[in-house]
Amino acid sequence: MKSSALFLSLIKRLTTSVFVLFLTVSFLFVLVRIAPGDPSQKFLSPNLSPQLVERVKSSFQLDKQIHEQYISFLKNALTGDFGVSYSFHRPVNEVIAEVLPFTILFSLSAFILQLIGGLLFAVLAFRYHQKFWDKFLSRGSLFLYAVPSFVSGLFFVYLFSVQLQIFPSSGIKTVGTLENNYFFLLLDYAHHLFLPVLVLSLTGLPVYFKYFRENFEENQNKLFTLYLRANGISERKILFSHLIPNSLNSIIAYAGVDLGILFSGALITEVIFSLPGMGRLAVGAILQRDYPLIIGCTLTAGVLIILTSLLADLIRLKIDKRLIKGLLN
Protein backbone atom coordinates (compact mmCIF):
# COMPACT_ATOMS: atom_id res chain seq x y z
CA MET A 1 0.00 0.00 0.00
CA LYS A 2 2.79 2.40 0.92
CA SER A 3 4.80 1.55 -2.19
CA SER A 4 1.77 2.11 -4.44
CA ALA A 5 1.06 5.50 -2.87
CA LEU A 6 4.70 6.47 -3.27
CA PHE A 7 4.68 5.34 -6.90
CA LEU A 8 1.48 7.27 -7.70
CA SER A 9 2.85 10.39 -6.04
CA LEU A 10 6.06 10.25 -8.07
CA ILE A 11 4.11 9.66 -11.29
CA LYS A 12 1.92 12.67 -10.53
CA ARG A 13 4.91 14.92 -9.84
CA LEU A 14 6.73 13.67 -12.91
CA THR A 15 3.69 14.30 -15.11
CA THR A 16 3.30 17.82 -13.74
CA SER A 17 6.99 18.57 -14.26
CA VAL A 18 6.94 17.28 -17.83
CA PHE A 19 3.87 19.39 -18.61
CA VAL A 20 5.54 22.51 -17.22
CA LEU A 21 8.65 21.71 -19.24
CA PHE A 22 6.52 21.28 -22.37
CA LEU A 23 4.88 24.69 -21.86
CA THR A 24 8.26 26.34 -21.20
CA VAL A 25 9.91 24.94 -24.30
CA SER A 26 6.86 25.69 -26.42
CA PHE A 27 6.80 29.29 -25.26
CA LEU A 28 10.53 29.65 -25.91
CA PHE A 29 10.18 28.10 -29.38
CA VAL A 30 7.47 30.57 -30.40
CA LEU A 31 9.31 33.49 -28.78
CA VAL A 32 12.57 32.98 -30.64
CA ARG A 33 10.78 32.30 -33.93
CA ILE A 34 8.72 35.49 -33.92
CA ALA A 35 11.69 37.64 -32.82
CA PRO A 36 12.93 40.03 -35.52
CA GLY A 37 15.85 38.96 -37.68
CA ASP A 38 16.80 35.92 -39.69
CA PRO A 39 19.62 33.62 -38.50
CA SER A 40 20.25 32.42 -42.04
CA GLN A 41 21.50 35.89 -43.05
CA LYS A 42 24.94 35.23 -41.58
CA PHE A 43 25.33 32.33 -44.02
CA LEU A 44 24.28 34.40 -47.02
CA SER A 45 26.24 36.64 -49.35
CA PRO A 46 24.99 39.42 -51.62
CA ASN A 47 26.55 37.51 -54.50
CA LEU A 48 24.27 34.50 -54.04
CA SER A 49 21.38 34.02 -56.40
CA PRO A 50 17.79 34.16 -55.05
CA GLN A 51 17.44 30.44 -55.73
CA LEU A 52 20.50 29.61 -53.61
CA VAL A 53 19.26 31.92 -50.86
CA GLU A 54 16.01 29.98 -50.72
CA ARG A 55 17.92 26.70 -50.59
CA VAL A 56 19.93 27.96 -47.58
CA LYS A 57 16.73 28.96 -45.77
CA SER A 58 15.14 25.64 -46.66
CA SER A 59 18.08 23.75 -45.13
CA PHE A 60 17.29 25.48 -41.81
CA GLN A 61 13.53 24.87 -42.30
CA LEU A 62 13.02 28.63 -42.07
CA ASP A 63 10.89 28.66 -45.23
CA LYS A 64 8.05 26.86 -43.44
CA GLN A 65 5.29 28.30 -41.31
CA ILE A 66 5.86 28.55 -37.56
CA HIS A 67 3.36 25.80 -36.74
CA GLU A 68 5.04 23.47 -39.24
CA GLN A 69 8.43 24.16 -37.69
CA TYR A 70 6.94 23.52 -34.24
CA ILE A 71 5.43 20.17 -35.22
CA SER A 72 8.73 19.14 -36.79
CA PHE A 73 10.54 20.15 -33.61
CA LEU A 74 8.20 18.11 -31.38
CA LYS A 75 8.72 15.02 -33.50
CA ASN A 76 12.49 15.40 -33.24
CA ALA A 77 12.40 16.23 -29.52
CA LEU A 78 10.54 13.00 -28.73
CA THR A 79 13.47 11.08 -30.16
CA GLY A 80 16.07 13.33 -28.52
CA ASP A 81 17.12 14.84 -31.85
CA PHE A 82 17.38 18.64 -31.71
CA GLY A 83 18.93 18.94 -35.13
CA VAL A 84 22.17 20.60 -36.16
CA SER A 85 23.51 23.74 -34.50
CA TYR A 86 23.62 26.74 -36.83
CA SER A 87 26.81 28.02 -35.21
CA PHE A 88 28.79 24.81 -34.66
CA HIS A 89 27.53 22.91 -37.73
CA ARG A 90 27.29 19.81 -35.57
CA PRO A 91 24.46 17.93 -33.85
CA VAL A 92 23.12 19.82 -30.85
CA ASN A 93 23.43 16.73 -28.64
CA GLU A 94 27.17 16.55 -29.30
CA VAL A 95 27.68 20.24 -28.53
CA ILE A 96 25.78 19.99 -25.22
CA ALA A 97 27.52 16.72 -24.27
CA GLU A 98 30.90 18.48 -24.45
CA VAL A 99 30.03 21.17 -21.90
CA LEU A 100 27.61 19.26 -19.64
CA PRO A 101 30.27 17.34 -17.62
CA PHE A 102 32.04 20.59 -16.72
CA THR A 103 28.77 22.25 -15.71
CA ILE A 104 27.84 19.30 -13.48
CA LEU A 105 31.25 19.30 -11.76
CA PHE A 106 31.27 23.09 -11.41
CA SER A 107 27.72 23.17 -10.05
CA LEU A 108 28.30 20.31 -7.61
CA SER A 109 31.36 22.07 -6.20
CA ALA A 110 29.42 25.29 -5.62
CA PHE A 111 26.44 23.36 -4.22
CA ILE A 112 28.56 21.48 -1.67
CA LEU A 113 30.38 24.66 -0.66
CA GLN A 114 27.22 26.69 -0.09
CA LEU A 115 25.48 23.83 1.74
CA ILE A 116 28.40 23.17 4.12
CA GLY A 117 29.08 26.88 4.54
CA GLY A 118 25.43 27.64 5.30
CA LEU A 119 25.32 24.86 7.90
CA LEU A 120 28.57 25.88 9.63
CA PHE A 121 27.59 29.55 9.80
CA ALA A 122 24.11 28.64 11.07
CA VAL A 123 25.60 26.47 13.83
CA LEU A 124 27.95 29.29 14.82
CA ALA A 125 25.13 31.84 14.88
CA PHE A 126 22.86 29.49 16.86
CA ARG A 127 25.48 28.75 19.50
CA TYR A 128 26.10 32.48 19.99
CA HIS A 129 22.42 33.43 19.99
CA GLN A 130 21.82 37.20 20.14
CA LYS A 131 25.57 37.80 20.49
CA PHE A 132 28.10 39.36 18.13
CA TRP A 133 28.52 36.38 15.78
CA ASP A 134 24.79 35.81 15.48
CA LYS A 135 24.09 39.44 14.57
CA PHE A 136 27.13 39.71 12.30
CA LEU A 137 26.32 36.56 10.31
CA SER A 138 22.62 37.39 10.05
CA ARG A 139 23.27 40.87 8.67
CA GLY A 140 26.15 39.63 6.52
CA SER A 141 23.93 36.99 4.93
CA LEU A 142 21.35 39.64 4.02
CA PHE A 143 24.09 41.70 2.39
CA LEU A 144 25.40 38.73 0.36
CA TYR A 145 21.87 37.83 -0.71
CA ALA A 146 21.25 41.38 -1.94
CA VAL A 147 24.47 41.58 -3.99
CA PRO A 148 23.97 40.32 -7.59
CA SER A 149 26.39 37.64 -8.75
CA PHE A 150 27.71 39.79 -11.60
CA VAL A 151 28.69 42.49 -9.08
CA SER A 152 30.49 40.07 -6.75
CA GLY A 153 32.08 38.33 -9.74
CA LEU A 154 33.48 41.52 -11.22
CA PHE A 155 34.63 42.68 -7.78
CA PHE A 156 36.54 39.45 -7.12
CA VAL A 157 38.10 39.54 -10.58
CA TYR A 158 39.25 43.12 -10.03
CA LEU A 159 40.57 42.44 -6.51
CA PHE A 160 42.13 38.97 -6.75
CA SER A 161 43.01 38.82 -10.46
CA VAL A 162 43.82 42.39 -11.50
CA GLN A 163 45.14 43.98 -8.31
CA LEU A 164 46.53 41.11 -6.23
CA GLN A 165 47.08 38.74 -9.17
CA ILE A 166 46.44 35.69 -6.99
CA PHE A 167 43.89 33.89 -9.14
CA PRO A 168 43.40 33.84 -12.93
CA SER A 169 40.47 35.82 -14.30
CA SER A 170 39.29 33.33 -16.94
CA GLY A 171 39.59 29.82 -18.32
CA ILE A 172 39.89 26.49 -16.55
CA LYS A 173 43.59 25.74 -16.99
CA THR A 174 46.90 27.35 -17.82
CA VAL A 175 48.15 27.02 -21.37
CA GLY A 176 51.04 24.54 -21.51
CA THR A 177 50.12 22.61 -18.38
CA LEU A 178 51.39 19.03 -18.55
CA GLU A 179 48.39 16.84 -19.34
CA ASN A 180 50.11 13.65 -18.12
CA ASN A 181 50.86 15.06 -14.67
CA TYR A 182 47.46 14.65 -13.04
CA PHE A 183 48.48 16.15 -9.71
CA PHE A 184 49.64 19.48 -11.15
CA LEU A 185 46.74 19.44 -13.62
CA LEU A 186 44.29 19.06 -10.73
CA LEU A 187 45.97 21.90 -8.82
CA ASP A 188 45.77 24.08 -11.92
CA TYR A 189 42.06 23.35 -12.31
CA ALA A 190 41.46 24.15 -8.64
CA HIS A 191 43.46 27.39 -8.98
CA HIS A 192 41.35 28.52 -11.93
CA LEU A 193 37.99 27.45 -10.51
CA PHE A 194 38.39 28.76 -6.97
CA LEU A 195 36.98 32.22 -7.72
CA PRO A 196 34.11 31.04 -9.97
CA VAL A 197 33.00 28.42 -7.44
CA LEU A 198 33.20 30.98 -4.64
CA VAL A 199 31.15 33.54 -6.59
CA LEU A 200 28.53 30.96 -7.56
CA SER A 201 28.21 29.63 -4.01
CA LEU A 202 27.74 33.10 -2.51
CA THR A 203 24.32 33.39 -4.14
CA GLY A 204 22.94 30.31 -2.35
CA LEU A 205 24.91 30.32 0.88
CA PRO A 206 22.71 32.97 2.60
CA VAL A 207 19.59 30.96 1.71
CA TYR A 208 20.92 27.78 3.33
CA PHE A 209 22.10 29.79 6.33
CA LYS A 210 18.60 31.22 6.74
CA TYR A 211 16.92 27.81 6.38
CA PHE A 212 19.18 26.13 8.93
CA ARG A 213 19.06 29.05 11.36
CA GLU A 214 15.27 29.29 11.32
CA ASN A 215 14.85 25.53 11.67
CA PHE A 216 17.15 25.51 14.69
CA GLU A 217 15.08 28.26 16.30
CA GLU A 218 11.83 26.47 15.50
CA ASN A 219 12.90 23.09 16.85
CA GLN A 220 14.74 24.16 19.98
CA ASN A 221 11.52 24.83 21.93
CA LYS A 222 9.59 21.76 20.78
CA LEU A 223 8.62 19.03 23.22
CA PHE A 224 11.31 16.57 22.16
CA THR A 225 14.02 19.20 22.72
CA LEU A 226 12.65 20.17 26.13
CA TYR A 227 12.50 16.49 27.06
CA LEU A 228 16.15 16.00 26.10
CA ARG A 229 17.20 19.02 28.16
CA ALA A 230 15.19 17.75 31.13
CA ASN A 231 17.13 14.47 30.95
CA GLY A 232 20.45 16.27 31.11
CA ILE A 233 21.47 15.97 27.45
CA SER A 234 24.04 18.62 26.56
CA GLU A 235 23.19 21.45 24.17
CA ARG A 236 25.96 20.35 21.82
CA LYS A 237 24.54 16.84 21.49
CA ILE A 238 21.00 18.18 21.06
CA LEU A 239 22.20 20.42 18.24
CA PHE A 240 24.23 17.88 16.30
CA SER A 241 22.16 14.76 17.01
CA HIS A 242 18.63 16.17 16.85
CA LEU A 243 18.25 19.76 15.64
CA ILE A 244 20.38 19.37 12.50
CA PRO A 245 18.79 16.04 11.39
CA ASN A 246 15.30 17.45 11.99
CA SER A 247 16.16 20.48 9.85
CA LEU A 248 17.17 18.47 6.80
CA ASN A 249 13.65 17.84 5.49
CA SER A 250 12.91 21.37 4.35
CA ILE A 251 16.54 21.90 3.30
CA ILE A 252 16.43 18.89 0.96
CA ALA A 253 13.28 20.17 -0.73
CA TYR A 254 14.98 23.46 -1.59
CA ALA A 255 18.32 21.81 -2.40
CA GLY A 256 16.73 19.63 -5.10
CA VAL A 257 15.49 22.65 -7.04
CA ASP A 258 18.64 24.67 -6.34
CA LEU A 259 20.93 21.91 -7.60
CA GLY A 260 18.87 21.57 -10.77
CA ILE A 261 19.15 25.29 -11.43
CA LEU A 262 22.90 25.14 -10.90
CA PHE A 263 23.14 22.18 -13.28
CA SER A 264 21.18 24.08 -15.92
CA GLY A 265 24.00 26.57 -16.16
CA ALA A 266 25.41 29.31 -13.94
CA LEU A 267 24.97 31.78 -16.76
CA ILE A 268 26.43 34.98 -15.30
CA THR A 269 29.36 33.29 -13.55
CA GLU A 270 30.35 31.29 -16.61
CA VAL A 271 30.23 34.37 -18.82
CA ILE A 272 32.29 36.51 -16.43
CA PHE A 273 35.01 33.87 -16.03
CA SER A 274 34.81 32.55 -19.62
CA LEU A 275 34.01 29.00 -18.53
CA PRO A 276 32.98 26.32 -21.04
CA GLY A 277 29.62 25.45 -19.49
CA MET A 278 25.91 25.31 -20.29
CA GLY A 279 25.30 28.91 -19.26
CA ARG A 280 27.88 30.39 -21.59
CA LEU A 281 26.76 28.06 -24.37
CA ALA A 282 23.15 29.21 -23.98
CA VAL A 283 24.15 32.88 -24.08
CA GLY A 284 26.15 32.33 -27.26
CA ALA A 285 23.23 30.46 -28.83
CA ILE A 286 20.86 33.34 -28.06
CA LEU A 287 23.24 35.95 -29.49
CA GLN A 288 23.77 33.83 -32.62
CA ARG A 289 20.06 33.07 -32.90
CA ASP A 290 20.91 29.38 -32.95
CA TYR A 291 17.38 28.03 -32.56
CA PRO A 292 18.18 24.30 -32.25
CA LEU A 293 20.88 24.94 -29.65
CA ILE A 294 18.62 27.27 -27.64
CA ILE A 295 15.88 24.65 -27.51
CA GLY A 296 18.39 21.91 -26.68
CA CYS A 297 19.92 23.87 -23.78
CA THR A 298 16.49 24.76 -22.42
CA LEU A 299 15.16 21.21 -22.56
CA THR A 300 18.36 19.82 -21.01
CA ALA A 301 18.11 22.33 -18.17
CA GLY A 302 14.46 21.44 -17.59
CA VAL A 303 15.20 17.72 -17.47
CA LEU A 304 18.00 18.28 -14.95
CA ILE A 305 15.70 20.31 -12.70
CA ILE A 306 13.03 17.59 -12.87
CA LEU A 307 15.52 14.82 -12.04
CA THR A 308 17.07 16.64 -9.08
CA SER A 309 13.62 17.55 -7.71
CA LEU A 310 12.48 13.92 -7.92
CA LEU A 311 15.72 12.80 -6.26
CA ALA A 312 15.13 15.28 -3.43
CA ASP A 313 11.57 13.96 -2.98
CA LEU A 314 12.83 10.37 -2.77
CA ILE A 315 15.41 11.33 -0.14
CA ARG A 316 12.77 13.16 1.90
CA LEU A 317 10.45 10.15 1.79
CA LYS A 318 13.33 7.92 2.83
CA ILE A 319 14.28 9.94 5.91
CA ASP A 320 10.77 11.05 6.92
CA LYS A 321 8.21 8.21 6.96
CA ARG A 322 5.46 10.68 7.93
CA LEU A 323 5.37 11.93 4.35
CA ILE A 324 4.37 8.45 3.17
CA LYS A 325 1.55 8.41 5.73
CA GLY A 326 0.40 11.75 4.34
CA LEU A 327 0.18 10.21 0.87
CA LEU A 328 -2.04 7.44 2.17
CA ASN A 329 -4.57 9.82 3.76
C-alpha positions in Angstrom: 0.0 0.0 0.0 2.8 2.4 0.9 4.8 1.6 -2.2 1.8 2.1 -4.4 1.1 5.5 -2.9 4.7 6.5 -3.3 4.7 5.3 -6.9 1.5 7.3 -7.7 2.9 10.4 -6.0 6.1 10.2 -8.1 4.1 9.7 -11.3 1.9 12.7 -10.5 4.9 14.9 -9.8 6.7 13.7 -12.9 3.7 14.3 -15.1 3.3 17.8 -13.7 7.0 18.6 -14.3 6.9 17.3 -17.8 3.9 19.4 -18.6 5.5 22.5 -17.2 8.7 21.7 -19.2 6.5 21.3 -22.4 4.9 24.7 -21.9 8.3 26.3 -21.2 9.9 24.9 -24.3 6.9 25.7 -26.4 6.8 29.3 -25.3 10.5 29.7 -25.9 10.2 28.1 -29.4 7.5 30.6 -30.4 9.3 33.5 -28.8 12.6 33.0 -30.6 10.8 32.3 -33.9 8.7 35.5 -33.9 11.7 37.6 -32.8 12.9 40.0 -35.5 15.9 39.0 -37.7 16.8 35.9 -39.7 19.6 33.6 -38.5 20.2 32.4 -42.0 21.5 35.9 -43.1 24.9 35.2 -41.6 25.3 32.3 -44.0 24.3 34.4 -47.0 26.2 36.6 -49.4 25.0 39.4 -51.6 26.6 37.5 -54.5 24.3 34.5 -54.0 21.4 34.0 -56.4 17.8 34.2 -55.1 17.4 30.4 -55.7 20.5 29.6 -53.6 19.3 31.9 -50.9 16.0 30.0 -50.7 17.9 26.7 -50.6 19.9 28.0 -47.6 16.7 29.0 -45.8 15.1 25.6 -46.7 18.1 23.8 -45.1 17.3 25.5 -41.8 13.5 24.9 -42.3 13.0 28.6 -42.1 10.9 28.7 -45.2 8.1 26.9 -43.4 5.3 28.3 -41.3 5.9 28.5 -37.6 3.4 25.8 -36.7 5.0 23.5 -39.2 8.4 24.2 -37.7 6.9 23.5 -34.2 5.4 20.2 -35.2 8.7 19.1 -36.8 10.5 20.1 -33.6 8.2 18.1 -31.4 8.7 15.0 -33.5 12.5 15.4 -33.2 12.4 16.2 -29.5 10.5 13.0 -28.7 13.5 11.1 -30.2 16.1 13.3 -28.5 17.1 14.8 -31.8 17.4 18.6 -31.7 18.9 18.9 -35.1 22.2 20.6 -36.2 23.5 23.7 -34.5 23.6 26.7 -36.8 26.8 28.0 -35.2 28.8 24.8 -34.7 27.5 22.9 -37.7 27.3 19.8 -35.6 24.5 17.9 -33.8 23.1 19.8 -30.8 23.4 16.7 -28.6 27.2 16.5 -29.3 27.7 20.2 -28.5 25.8 20.0 -25.2 27.5 16.7 -24.3 30.9 18.5 -24.5 30.0 21.2 -21.9 27.6 19.3 -19.6 30.3 17.3 -17.6 32.0 20.6 -16.7 28.8 22.2 -15.7 27.8 19.3 -13.5 31.3 19.3 -11.8 31.3 23.1 -11.4 27.7 23.2 -10.0 28.3 20.3 -7.6 31.4 22.1 -6.2 29.4 25.3 -5.6 26.4 23.4 -4.2 28.6 21.5 -1.7 30.4 24.7 -0.7 27.2 26.7 -0.1 25.5 23.8 1.7 28.4 23.2 4.1 29.1 26.9 4.5 25.4 27.6 5.3 25.3 24.9 7.9 28.6 25.9 9.6 27.6 29.6 9.8 24.1 28.6 11.1 25.6 26.5 13.8 28.0 29.3 14.8 25.1 31.8 14.9 22.9 29.5 16.9 25.5 28.8 19.5 26.1 32.5 20.0 22.4 33.4 20.0 21.8 37.2 20.1 25.6 37.8 20.5 28.1 39.4 18.1 28.5 36.4 15.8 24.8 35.8 15.5 24.1 39.4 14.6 27.1 39.7 12.3 26.3 36.6 10.3 22.6 37.4 10.0 23.3 40.9 8.7 26.1 39.6 6.5 23.9 37.0 4.9 21.4 39.6 4.0 24.1 41.7 2.4 25.4 38.7 0.4 21.9 37.8 -0.7 21.3 41.4 -1.9 24.5 41.6 -4.0 24.0 40.3 -7.6 26.4 37.6 -8.7 27.7 39.8 -11.6 28.7 42.5 -9.1 30.5 40.1 -6.7 32.1 38.3 -9.7 33.5 41.5 -11.2 34.6 42.7 -7.8 36.5 39.5 -7.1 38.1 39.5 -10.6 39.3 43.1 -10.0 40.6 42.4 -6.5 42.1 39.0 -6.7 43.0 38.8 -10.5 43.8 42.4 -11.5 45.1 44.0 -8.3 46.5 41.1 -6.2 47.1 38.7 -9.2 46.4 35.7 -7.0 43.9 33.9 -9.1 43.4 33.8 -12.9 40.5 35.8 -14.3 39.3 33.3 -16.9 39.6 29.8 -18.3 39.9 26.5 -16.6 43.6 25.7 -17.0 46.9 27.4 -17.8 48.2 27.0 -21.4 51.0 24.5 -21.5 50.1 22.6 -18.4 51.4 19.0 -18.6 48.4 16.8 -19.3 50.1 13.7 -18.1 50.9 15.1 -14.7 47.5 14.6 -13.0 48.5 16.2 -9.7 49.6 19.5 -11.2 46.7 19.4 -13.6 44.3 19.1 -10.7 46.0 21.9 -8.8 45.8 24.1 -11.9 42.1 23.4 -12.3 41.5 24.2 -8.6 43.5 27.4 -9.0 41.4 28.5 -11.9 38.0 27.5 -10.5 38.4 28.8 -7.0 37.0 32.2 -7.7 34.1 31.0 -10.0 33.0 28.4 -7.4 33.2 31.0 -4.6 31.1 33.5 -6.6 28.5 31.0 -7.6 28.2 29.6 -4.0 27.7 33.1 -2.5 24.3 33.4 -4.1 22.9 30.3 -2.4 24.9 30.3 0.9 22.7 33.0 2.6 19.6 31.0 1.7 20.9 27.8 3.3 22.1 29.8 6.3 18.6 31.2 6.7 16.9 27.8 6.4 19.2 26.1 8.9 19.1 29.0 11.4 15.3 29.3 11.3 14.9 25.5 11.7 17.2 25.5 14.7 15.1 28.3 16.3 11.8 26.5 15.5 12.9 23.1 16.8 14.7 24.2 20.0 11.5 24.8 21.9 9.6 21.8 20.8 8.6 19.0 23.2 11.3 16.6 22.2 14.0 19.2 22.7 12.7 20.2 26.1 12.5 16.5 27.1 16.1 16.0 26.1 17.2 19.0 28.2 15.2 17.8 31.1 17.1 14.5 31.0 20.5 16.3 31.1 21.5 16.0 27.4 24.0 18.6 26.6 23.2 21.5 24.2 26.0 20.4 21.8 24.5 16.8 21.5 21.0 18.2 21.1 22.2 20.4 18.2 24.2 17.9 16.3 22.2 14.8 17.0 18.6 16.2 16.9 18.2 19.8 15.6 20.4 19.4 12.5 18.8 16.0 11.4 15.3 17.4 12.0 16.2 20.5 9.9 17.2 18.5 6.8 13.7 17.8 5.5 12.9 21.4 4.3 16.5 21.9 3.3 16.4 18.9 1.0 13.3 20.2 -0.7 15.0 23.5 -1.6 18.3 21.8 -2.4 16.7 19.6 -5.1 15.5 22.7 -7.0 18.6 24.7 -6.3 20.9 21.9 -7.6 18.9 21.6 -10.8 19.1 25.3 -11.4 22.9 25.1 -10.9 23.1 22.2 -13.3 21.2 24.1 -15.9 24.0 26.6 -16.2 25.4 29.3 -13.9 25.0 31.8 -16.8 26.4 35.0 -15.3 29.4 33.3 -13.6 30.3 31.3 -16.6 30.2 34.4 -18.8 32.3 36.5 -16.4 35.0 33.9 -16.0 34.8 32.5 -19.6 34.0 29.0 -18.5 33.0 26.3 -21.0 29.6 25.5 -19.5 25.9 25.3 -20.3 25.3 28.9 -19.3 27.9 30.4 -21.6 26.8 28.1 -24.4 23.1 29.2 -24.0 24.2 32.9 -24.1 26.1 32.3 -27.3 23.2 30.5 -28.8 20.9 33.3 -28.1 23.2 36.0 -29.5 23.8 33.8 -32.6 20.1 33.1 -32.9 20.9 29.4 -33.0 17.4 28.0 -32.6 18.2 24.3 -32.3 20.9 24.9 -29.6 18.6 27.3 -27.6 15.9 24.7 -27.5 18.4 21.9 -26.7 19.9 23.9 -23.8 16.5 24.8 -22.4 15.2 21.2 -22.6 18.4 19.8 -21.0 18.1 22.3 -18.2 14.5 21.4 -17.6 15.2 17.7 -17.5 18.0 18.3 -15.0 15.7 20.3 -12.7 13.0 17.6 -12.9 15.5 14.8 -12.0 17.1 16.6 -9.1 13.6 17.5 -7.7 12.5 13.9 -7.9 15.7 12.8 -6.3 15.1 15.3 -3.4 11.6 14.0 -3.0 12.8 10.4 -2.8 15.4 11.3 -0.1 12.8 13.2 1.9 10.4 10.2 1.8 13.3 7.9 2.8 14.3 9.9 5.9 10.8 11.0 6.9 8.2 8.2 7.0 5.5 10.7 7.9 5.4 11.9 4.3 4.4 8.4 3.2 1.6 8.4 5.7 0.4 11.7 4.3 0.2 10.2 0.9 -2.0 7.4 2.2 -4.6 9.8 3.8 
